[in-house]
C-alpha cells in the first residue's frame, strides 16, 4: 500500500473509532448519568451553545462537533435536525476558512516561530497537502488547526476550499449515524 493511501485509511479508521467511542460514551451517559437532564438544561440557552461551538471550532476544535449534534437532536432548537446540522456544518467550515487565513497571517506576523516549528513539516505538507485537509475535514483531527497549518504554507485557497468542503460530508455521515443511534 502506498504511503498516501495508508495515511488516508489509517486516519479514516481513527475517525470511525472516534465516532464509535463518542456513541458508546453517549449511550452510557444517557443510560447511567442522566445526560438527558443535562441536555434539557443547556437547551434553554441555544445562543450560548452556538457561541461555544463557534469558539471551539475556531480555537482548534476543542469540543467534538458530534456533541453539538447530540445536543441538537435532544434540544430540538430547530424543528428539523437536518437544518440544525447544516448550520453547524456551515459554522465549522467557515471556522476552517478563518483558520486558513489566520495561519496565513500568523506566518507573516511570526516568521521566526514558523521557521522554527512549522517549516519542519513543510515537506510533509507538500507531500500530503490536500490529503491532510481531507483527513482533517472528515476525522476527529482538529480541523481548524489543520487549516491554520495549511494556510501558513501558502496552499492555494481555491484548492483548499474545495477539499475542505468534505467537512459537510463528515457532518452528514456523523449526523445520520447519531440520528440512527438516538
N, C-alpha and C positions, 0 to 999 in steps of 0.2 A: 504494500500500500504506500502511495506517495505521501510525502510529508504534509502537504496541504489537506489531502483527504483525511489523513489520520487526525490532524489538528481539528478539522471540522467535526468528524464523527465523535472524537473524544469530548469536545465541548458540547455538542448536542446531547450526548448521553448524560453529561453533567447537568445540563438544563432539565432533562426529563427526570433525573434523580432529584434535583431541587424541587421540581413541581410535586413529585411524589411525596417528598418529605413535608412540604407545606400542607398537602392534602391530609396526610396522616396526622400531623400536629393539629390541624384544624378540626379534624374528626374527633381526636382525643379531647381537645379543649371544649368542643361542643358537648361532648358526652359527659365529661367529668368536672369541668371547671366553670360552668355557667357562662360560656362565651357569648351566648345569645343575649344575656342580660347586659354584658359589656357593649355589644354591638347596638342594642336598643338605646343604651345610654349615650354613646357618641353620635348616634343618628340624629340627635336633637340639634347638632351643630354641623350641618353639611359644609358650610363655608370654611369652618376651621379644618375639617377633614381634607377638603380640596387644597387648602393652603399648605397643610402638612405634606400632602402628596407633591405639590409643586416644589416645595423646598427640598424634599427628599430626592426628587428626580433631578433637580439642578445640582444638588450637592452630592454627586457620586451615587445616587440611587440607594441611599441608606436603608430604606424600608422597601421590602419586596412589593412590587405593584399588585401581586396576587392578593395581598391582604386588603388592598383597597377594592379589588374586585369582589372579595368576600363581603366587605362592608357594603358595597353597592347592592349586592343581591339580598343582603339582610335588611338594609335600610329602606330600600325602595325609594331613594331620593328622586329618581325618575321612574315613571311608570314602566318604561321599557329598559330592562337590564342592558340590552344591546346599545342603546343610546348612551347610557352611563359609561359603559366600557369604551365606546367610541370616543367620548370626551376624555377619558383617562388616557387612551392611546394617543390622541392628538397632543395632550399636555406632555406626555412622555417624549414623543417625537420632537416637539418644539424645544423641550429641555435639552435634548441631544443636539439640536441645531445650535442652541445657545452655547452649549458646551464646546462645540466645534469652534465657534467664534471666540469664546473665552480662551481656548487653547492657542488659537492663532494670535490673539492679543498678548497673552502671557509670554509667548516665545519672544515677542518684540520687547516687552516690558522687563523680562527677567532672563536675558540671554545667557548669563553665567549659570543660572540654575539649570536651564535646558541643556547647555553644553555638558554640564556635569552629570545630570540624571537622566535626561531623555535621549540624548544623541546615541547613547549606548544601545538603545532599542531601535534606532533608525533603520538598521539593516533588516531587522525582523519586521518592522512596519512596512518597509518596501516589499518584502517577500510576501507578507500576509495581509497587506493593507485592506483590501476590500473584504477579504475573508474575516479579518478581525472585526471589521464593522458589522458584518453579518452575524458573527457569533455573539458580539456584544448586544445586537438588536434582538436576538431570539433566545438567549440564555440568561441565567441569573448573573452573569458577569455585569458589573456596574456599567450601564450603557453610557451615562454621561461622562464617566472617567475615560472610557474608550474614545468617545467623541472629542474630548479635550486633547487627548494624546494625538489622535489623528489630525485634528485641527492645527496642532503645533508643528506638524511636519509638512505643511503646505499641500496636503492632499487636495485634489480638485473638488471643489464644493459640489458641483453637479453630480459627479460620480458618488460622492459621499451621500448626498440626499437620496439618490435612487436606491443605493444599497441599504441605507438606514431606514428606508420605508418598510423594510422587513419587520420593523418593530410592530407594525399593525398586524402582521401575520401572527406574531407571538401573542399579542393581546387577544386576537380572535381564538386561537387554539387554546390558550390557557383559560380564557373566559368560558369557552364551551365546556372544557374539562371540569372547571369549578361548578358550572351550572349543572352538569350531569351528576356530580357528587353531592350537590346540595339537595 
